[in-house]
Amino acid sequence: MLIGPLATVFGLVVVVLVAGLKVLSEYERGVVFRLGRLVPVRGPGIIYVIPLIEQLYRLDLRTVTLDVPSQDVITRDNVSVKVSAVLYFRVVDAGRAVVEVQNFMYATSQIAQTTLRSVCGQAQLDGLLAEREKFNSQLQEIIDMHTEPWGVKVVSVEVKHIDLPLEMQRAMARQAEAERSRRSKVINAEGEYQAATRLAEAADTMQKEPIAMQLRYLQALSQVGTERNHTIVLPLPLDLIRSLAARSSRESSS
């Protein structure tokens, strides 16, 4: 008569005992509360949770990628931009991640957004565009300081996109074009200066060595002779011109 009820009770006990068996993966930890009190974190592997007495929270310890939405930022030089970022973090203390904050994912997202606005708002636009690594490190340090009490470690923060107003994009394009034009003019002027310097040095050398001028004259004649030209201009040697000029001056004086 009692076999049926006893079997039912025994079956219920077995079911309850088996229901307390849990399997946690290598990247998971189990935060257990026993009658409302935190007990040591369990896992990975097979763990046992006492039914109706203990409550289990599973936490993933893998690195989480969190997109920080675009934030409207006014830089120190009064330029309105939209800045977005990506945040990499992971839970290093599962107990604190459950006890110290209600929702560590939401809290981390909010602190990342406010820090992004604050840090970028203190920067000049040129510095924000040219020194991203510096601002990434600064963002990571500040956010990690706020999330450390929650058992959350910020691995890195990367500024993903900086959206500039259309007018500012056009102004920067004109500035870049002007800078390229300036560099081109400087390079051309430097080339002209070097060419003039070399010509002056060559002229000084030829003046000191008259035979060098004669050789250059003969070289020019050989180059002209190899081409099919209808008109040939023959430069006169400087010595001949000087002698003719001296004779003309003597004749006019006499």
VEXLOKE-410061 format. One record per atom (N, C-alpha, C, CB): x, z, y. Coordinates in steps of 0.2 Angstrom, whole numbers, plus 2048, in hexadecimal, padded with zeros to 3 digits. Atoms other than C-alpha are relative to their C-alpha. Last residue first. Glycine has a CB too. Example, Ala and Ser with C-alpha at 12.3 -4.5 7.8 and 13.67 -1.06 7.14 Angstrom:
// VEXLOKE-410061
7FC7FF7FA
8448247FB
7FC803805
8027F9802
8048007FA
83E8277EA
804800806
7FB806800
END
This chain:
// VEXLOKE-410061
7FB8047FD
9D566DA19
7FC7FB805
8047FD7FB
7FC7FC7FB
9C867BA16
8057FB804
8038057FC
8047FF7FA
9BC66EA0E
803804805
7F98047FE
8018077FC
9C9667A03
7FC802806
7FD7FB7FB
7FA8017FD
9CE6799FD
8007FA805
8067FF7FB
7FF7FB7FB
9BC67E9F9
8077FE804
8008077FE
8058027FB
9B966E9EF
801805806
7F98017FD
7FE8067FD
9C96719E5
7FC7FE806
8017FA7FB
7FA7FE7FC
9C46839E1
8037FA804
8068037FC
8027FC7FA
9B367E9DC
805802804
7FC8067FE
8038057FB
9BA6709D1
7FD804806
7FA7FD7FC
7FB8047FD
9C667D9C9
7FD7FB805
8047FC7FB
7FC7FC7FB
9B86899C6
8057FC804
8038067FD
8047FF7FA
9AD67C9BE
803804805
7F98047FE
8008067FD
9BB6779B2
7FB801807
7FD7FA7FC
7FA8017FC
9BE6899AE
8007F9804
8067FF7FA
8007FC7FA
9AC68C9AA
8067FF804
7FF8077FE
7FC7FA800
9AB67E99E
800804806
8077FF7FD
7F98017FE
99D6719A1
8048077FF
8017FE807
7FE7FB7FB
98D672997
8087FF802
7FF8077FD
7F97FE801
98966198F
801805805
8057FB800
7FD7FC7FA
97665E98F
8078037FE
7FB805802
7FB7FB801
971651982
803803806
8067FD7FB
7FD7FE7FA
961646983
8058067FE
7FB803805
7FF8067FC
95B63B975
803803807
7F97FD802
8027FF7F9
95E649968
8017FA805
803806803
8028077FD
960646956
7FC801806
7FB7FC7FB
8078027FF
968656951
7FF7FA803
7FD806804
803801807
97A659949
7F87FE801
8018067FC
7FF807803
98265595A
7FD7FF7F9
8088007FF
8048067FD
97A663963
8017FA7FC
802800807
8077FF802
980670956
7FC7FB803
7FE807803
801802807
992669958
7F98017FE
8058047FB
800807800
99166A96B
7FF7FD7F9
8077FD802
8078037FD
98B67C96B
8007F87FF
7FF802807
8057FE805
99A68195F
7F97FD802
7FF8077FF
7FF805805
9A667896B
7FB8017FA
8078017FD
8018077FD
9A068297A
8007FB7FA
8047FE806
8088007FF
9A0692970
7FE7FA802
7FE806804
803801807
9B268E96B
7F9800800
8038067FC
7FF807802
9B668B97E
7FE7FF7F9
8087FF800
8058047FC
9AE69C983
8017F87FE
801800807
8077FF803
9B86A5976
7FB7FC803
7FE807800
800804805
9C869D97D
7FA8017FC
8068017FB
8028077FF
9C56A598D
7FF7FC7FA
8047FD806
7FD805804
9C66B7986
7FE7F9801
7FF8027F8
7F97FE801
9C36C4993
8047FB7FB
7FF8077FC
7FC8007F9
9B46BB99A
8078027FF
7FC804805
7FE8077FF
9AE6B7988
8047FF807
7FA7FB801
7FB802805
9AE6C9983
8027F9802
7FD8007F9
7FA7FC7FE
9A56CF993
8057FD7FB
7FF807800
7FE8037FA
9976C1990
807803802
7FB801806
7FD806802
9956C797E
8037FD806
7FB7FB7FD
7FA7FF803
9936D9984
8037F97FE
7FF8047F9
7FB7FD7FB
9866D4991
8078017FC
7FE806803
7FE8067FC
97D6C9983
805802806
7FA7FD804
7FB805804
97D6D8978
8027FA803
7FC7FE7F9
7F97FC801
9766E4985
8057FC7FC
7FF8077FD
7FD8007F9
9686D798A
8078037FF
7FC803805
7FE807800
9636D5977
804800807
7FA7FB800
7FB800804
9626E9976
8037F8800
7FE8017F9
7FA7FC7FE
9586EA985
8067FF7FC
7FE807801
7FD8047FA
94C6DC980
806803803
7FB7FF805
7FC806802
94A6E496F
8037FC805
7FB7FC7FC
7FA7FE803
9466F5977
8047FA7FD
7FF8057FA
7FC7FE7FB
9396ED982
8078027FE
7FE805805
7FE8067FC
9316E5974
805801805
7FA7FC802
7FC804805
9306F596A
8037FA803
7FD7FF7FA
7FA7FC800
9296FE979
8057FD7FC
7FF8087FE
7FD8017FA
91C6F197C
807803800
7FC802806
7FE807801
9176F2969
8047FE807
7FA7FB800
7FA800805
91670596A
8037F9800
7FE8027F9
7FA7FD7FC
90B70497A
8068007FB
7FE807801
7FD8057FB
9006F7971
806803804
7FA7FF805
7FC806803
8FE702962
8037FB805
7FB7FD7FB
7F97FD803
8FA71196D
8047FB7FC
7FE8067FB
7FB7FF7FA
8ED707977
8078037FD
7FD805805
7FD8077FE
8E5702966
805800806
7FA7FC802
7FC802805
8E4714960
8037F9802
7FD8007F9
7FA7FC800
8DC71A970
8067FD7FB
7FF807800
7FD8037FB
8CF70C96F
807803802
7FC801807
7FE807801
8CB71195E
8047FD805
7FA7FB7FD
7FA7FF804
8CA723963
8037F97FE
7FF8057FA
7FB7FE7FB
8BE71F971
8078017FC
7FE807803
7FE8057FC
8B3715965
806802804
7FA7FD804
7FC805804
8B3723958
8027FA804
7FB7FD7FA
7FA7FE801
8AE72F966
8047FC7FB
8008077FD
7FC8017F9
8A072496C
8078037FF
7FD804805
7FF8077FF
89972395A
8057FF806
7FA7FC800
8058047FD
899736957
8037F9801
7FF803807
7FF8007F8
8A673D94B
7FA7FC803
8077FD802
8048057FD
8A2742939
800800807
7F98007FD
8017FE7F9
8B074C931
7FC7FA803
807802804
8018057FB
8B074B91E
7FE803807
7F97FC7FD
802806803
8B675590F
7FF7FA805
7FA8017FC
8048037FB
8BF764916
7FF7F97FE
803800807
7FE8067FE
8C676C906
7FB7FD805
8017FA7FB
8058037FC
8C577E901
8037F9803
7FE805806
7FE8057FB
8CF7858F3
7FA7FE804
8047FA7FD
7FA804802
8CF7928E5
8037FC805
7FF7FC7FA
8008077FD
8C379E8ED
8067FD7FE
7FE800807
7FA8027FE
8C27AE8E1
7FF7F8802
8068007FB
7FF807800
8B27B78DE
8067FD804
7FA7FD804
7FD802806
8B17C98D9
8017F8800
7FC8027FA
805802804
8A57CD8E7
8027FE7F9
7FB7FA803
8047FA802
8B17D78F1
7FB7FE7FB
7FD804806
7FC7FC805
8BC7C78F1
7FD8077FE
807802803
803800806
8AF7BC8F9
8048057FB
8007F97FD
8077FE800
8B27C090B
7FE8017F9
7FC7FC804
8007F97FE
8C57BF90A
7F9803800
803801807
7FE7FC805
8C47AF900
800808801
8077FE7FD
805800805
8BA7A790D
8018057FB
7FE7F97FE
8057FC7FE
8C77AB91A
7FA8017FC
7FD7FD807
7FE7F97FF
8D67A6910
7FA804803
806800805
7FF7FC806
8CE79690A
801807801
8057FC7FC
8077FF803
8C879191B
8018037FA
7FD7F97FF
8037FB7FC
8DA793922
7F98027FE
7FF7FE808
7FD7F9802
8E278A914
7FC805804
807800802
8027FE807
8D677B917
8028077FE
8027FB7FB
8067FD7FF
8D977C92A
7FD8017F9
7FB7FB803
8007F97FC
8EB77A928
7F9803800
8037FF807
7FD7FB805
8E976C91B
801807803
8077FE7FE
8057FD804
8DE763927
8028057FB
7FD7FA7FC
7FE7FA803
8EA762935
7FB8037FB
803805805
7F9801802
8E875093C
8028067FC
804800806
7FF806804
8D574F93E
8078007FD
7FF7FA805
804800805
8D2761943
8017FA7FB
7F8801802
7FD7FC805
8E176194E
7FC8017FA
801807803
7FA803803
8DB752957
8038047FB
8057FF806
801805805
8CA75A959
8067FD7FD
7FB7FB804
8018077FC
8D076A960
7FF7FB7FB
8077FF804
7FA805801
8CD77A955
7FE7FA805
8007FD7F9
7FB7FD7FC
8C278A958
8067FA800
8038067FD
8028007F9
8B2781953
806803804
7FA805800
8008067FD
8BA77C942
7FE800808
7FB7FB7FD
7FA802800
8BD78E93D
8017F9804
8037FF7F9
7FC7FB7FC
8AC795942
8077FD801
8018077FD
8028017F9
8A278693B
805804805
7F9803801
7FF8077FF
8AB78692A
7FF7FF808
7FC7FB7FC
7F98017FF
8AA799929
8037F9803
8048027FA
7FF7FD7FA
89779992B
808800802
7FE807800
8038047FA
89578C91E
802803807
7F97FF7FF
7FC8067FF
8A1794912
7FE7FC806
8007FC7F9
7FA7FE7FD
8997A5914
8047FA801
8048067FC
8027FF7F9
88879D910
806802804
7FB806800
8028067FD
88E794900
7FF802808
7FA7FD7FD
7FA8047FF
8977A48FA
7FF7FA804
8037FE7F9
7FC7FD7FB
8877AE8FC
8067FD802
8028077FE
8038017FA
87C7A18F3
805804806
7F9803800
8008077FF
8887A18E4
7FD7FF807
7FC7FC7FB
7F98027FE
88B7B48E4
8007F8802
8058027FB
7FF806803
8787B88E3
8077FD803
7FA7FB802
806802804
8747CA8E5
8017F97FD
7FA800805
8048057FC
8857D08E9
7FA7FE7FC
8057FA803
7FE8007F9
8907DF8E4
7FC7FB804
8077FF801
8027FA7FC
8887E28D3
801800807
8058067FD
8077FE801
8887D18CB
7FE806804
7FF8017F8
8048067FE
8987C98D1
7F98017FF
8027FA7FC
8017FF7F9
8A07DB8D0
7FC7FA803
807800804
8037FA7FE
89E7DB8BE
7FE800807
8038067FD
807801801
8A37C98BB
7FC806802
7FF7FF7F8
8027F9802
8B47CC8C3
7F87FF7FF
802805805
7FA7FD803
8BE7BB8C5
7FE8077FE
806801804
8017F9801
8AF7B08C9
8068037FC
7F98017FC
8027FD807
8B579F8CE
7FF807800
8057FE7FB
7FF7F8801
8B77958DE
7FE8017F9
7FB804805
7FF7FE807
8B97838E5
8018077FF
8067FC7FD
7FD7FA802
8B177E8F5
8018017F9
7FB806803
8027FE807
8AD76D8FC
8048067FF
8027FA7FB
7FA7FE804
8AC76990F
7FE8017F8
803807803
8027FE807
8A176191C
8068027FC
7FC7FB7FC
7FA7FE804
8A476092F
7FD8027F9
805805802
8037FD806
89875893B
8068017FB
7FA7FC7FE
7FF803806
89F75694D
7FC8037FA
8088007FE
8057FE805
89B75A95F
8017FC7FA
7F97FF802
802806804
8AA75996A
7FC8027FA
8067FC7FE
8078027FF
8AC767977
7FE7F97FD
7FF800807
8008057FB
8BF768977
7F97FD801
8067FB7FF
7FE7FD7FA
8BE77896D
8007FC806
8078037FF
7F97FE7FF
8B4770960
802803806
8047F97FE
7FD8027F9
8A177095F
807802800
7FB802805
7FA7FC7FD
89C77094C
8017FD807
8068007FC
7FF8027F9
88C76B944
805804803
7F97FF803
8027FB7FB
88E76F931
8027FD807
8058067FF
7FD8027F9
88E762923
7FD805805
7FE7F9802
8038057FC
88976B913
8037FF806
7F9802801
8027FC7FA
896775909
7FD7FA804
806803804
8008047FA
89776D8F7
7FD804806
7FC7FA7FF
8067FF7FC
89B77A8EA
8017FC806
7FF807802
8008057FB
8A67768DB
7FA801804
8027F97FE
8068037FE
8A77858CF
8017FC806
7FA806802
8008027F9
8B678A8C5
7FA7FC802
8077FC802
7FC8067FF
8B27918B4
7FF7FF808
7FC7FA7FD
7F97FE7FD
8AE7A48B2
8037F9802
8048047FC
7FB805801
89B7A18AE
806801804
7FD7F9801
7FD8037FA
8917B18AE
8057FB7FD
803806804
7FA804802
8847B78A1
8037FD807
7FE7FA7FC
8008057FB
8797C68A6
8067FC7FE
801803807
7FA805800
8747D1898
7FF7FB805
8017FD7F9
8028077FD
8687E0898
8067FC802
7FC801807
7FA8047FC
86A7EF88D
7FD7F9802
8067FF7FC
7FC7FB7FD
85C7FB887
8067FD804
8048057FB
8047FC7FC
84E7F0881
804806804
7FB8037FC
8068027FE
8597E8874
7FC805804
7FC7FD7FB
8057FC803
86B7EE873
7F97FE803
801808801
8047FD7FB
8767E0877
7FA8047FD
7FE7FB805
8077FD802
8837DB86A
7FD804806
8018057FA
8017F97FE
8927D086D
7F98027FE
800800808
8077FD802
8987C0864
800807803
8008017F8
8017FF807
8A67B786D
7F98037FF
8068047FD
804805804
8AC7B987F
7FF8017F9
8037F9801
7FF807801
8A77C6884
8087FE801
7FC7FB804
7FF802807
8A27D688B
8017F9800
7FA8027FC
802807801
8A37DE89D
8027FE7F9
8047FB805
7FB805800
8A47F189C
7FE7F97FE
8068027FB
7FC7FE805
8937FA89F
8067FB800
7FD8007F9
7FB805802
8897FA8AF
8058027FB
8047FD806
7F97FF7FE
87B8068B0
8047FB7FD
8028077FD
7FE8017F9
8698018B1
807801802
7FB805803
8047FC7FD
86480789F
801801808
8008077FE
8037FB805
8737FF899
7FC805803
8058037FB
8027FA7FD
8787F08A4
7FC8047FB
7FB7FF806
8057FC804
8837E389C
7FE806804
8028017F9
8017FA7FC
88D7D58A5
7FA8047FD
7FF7FF808
8067FD800
8927C8898
800807804
7FD8027F9
8007F8800
8A07BD89B
7F9803800
805803805
8057FC7FE
8A17AA898
8028077FF
7FA7FE7FC
8007FF7F8
8B079E898
7FA804802
7FF7F9803
7F97FD7FE
8B47A1885
800800808
8057FB7FE
7FB805800
8A179F881
807803803
7FE7F9803
7FE8027FA
8967AE87E
8067FB7FF
802806805
7FA804801
88C7B186E
8027FD807
8007FA7FB
7FF8057FB
87E7BE86E
8077FD7FF
800803808
7FA804801
8777C9861
8017FB805
8017FE7F9
7FA7FD7FC
86A7D5867
8067FC7FF
8018077FE
8018027F9
85C7CA860
805803804
7F9802802
7FD807800
8637CD84E
7FF7FE807
7FC7FB7FB
7F97FF801
85F7E0850
8047F9801
8028037FA
7FD7FD7FA
84E7DD857
807800800
7FD807801
8008047FA
84A7D1849
803802806
7F87FE801
7FA805801
8517DD83C
7FF7FB805
7FF7FC7F9
7FA7FD7FE
8467EB843
8067FB7FF
8028067FB
7FF7FF7F9
8377E0843
806803802
7FA804803
7FF8077FD
8397DB831
801800808
7FB7FB7FE
7FA802802
83B7ED82C
8027F9803
8028007F8
7FC7FC7FB
82B7F2835
8087FE7FF
7FF8077FF
8018037F9
8227E382C
805804805
7F9801802
7FC806800
82A7E881B
7FF7FD807
7FD7FB7FB
7F97FF800
8247FA81E
8047F9801
8038047FA
7FE7FD7FA
8137F5822
807801801
7FC806802
8018057FB
8117EA813
802802807
7F97FE800
7FB805800
8197F6807
7FF7FB805
8007FC7F9
7FC8007FA
80E80480C
8067FB800
803807800
8048007FA
800800800
804800806
7FB806800
END
